[in-house]
Amino acid sequence: MACFLVPASEAVITTVAEHIVKSKEKNDSNASTDVPKVHFSEKLGWLNKMLWGGSALLAFEHVWHGEVIPTFPFLTAVQNGETADMLAEMGTAGVGMAVLVTLIWGGMVIASRVIENRKDDRLAVSKEEA
């Protein structure tokens, strides 16, 4: 019914956070290392793309099945008096999807950090050998 609104709301919040973090990273660009690192704002961008893409696909699916309509109140559940069912779906399916996407993104961030640390270690060893 409206489960796509939960990840879309998270996407709005993380998009704002990405822009704030990106502006702070530009101001704090004094750290220079030999190994290029992925900035946290870019990692937040990964999460944004996952959330916005998933929300768009879910919204399209809900439009396709007639659960979202182009007239007010836009959601057929609200129009039919099924608001409690809609909120229950948002609380279960919507929150579950948003949490799952965020956990997968967290795994991507951890994997990225591990790869960056391996590159740092290899660079340190090669400098010691030289």
Stockholm file with secondary structure:
# STOCKHOLM 1.0

chainA/1-130         MACFLVPASEAVITTVAEHIVKSKEKNDSNASTDVPKVHFSEKLGWLNKMLWGGSALLAFEHVWHGEVIPTFPFLTAVQNGETADMLAEMGTAGVGMAVLVTLIWGGMVIASRVIENRKDDRLAVSKEEA
#=GR chainA/1-130 SS CCTTHHHHHHHHHHHHHHHHHHHHHHHTTTCCCSSCCCCHHHHHHHHHHHHHHHHHHHHHHHHHTTSBCSSTTCBHHHHTTCHHHHHHHIIIIIHHHHHHHHHHHHHHHHHHHHHHHHHHHHHHHHHHHC
#=GC SS_cons         CCTTHHHHHHHHHHHHHHHHHHHHHHHTTTCCCSSCCCCHHHHHHHHHHHHHHHHHHHHHHHHHTTSBCSSTTCBHHHHTTCHHHHHHHIIIIIHHHHHHHHHHHHHHHHHHHHHHHHHHHHHHHHHHHC
//
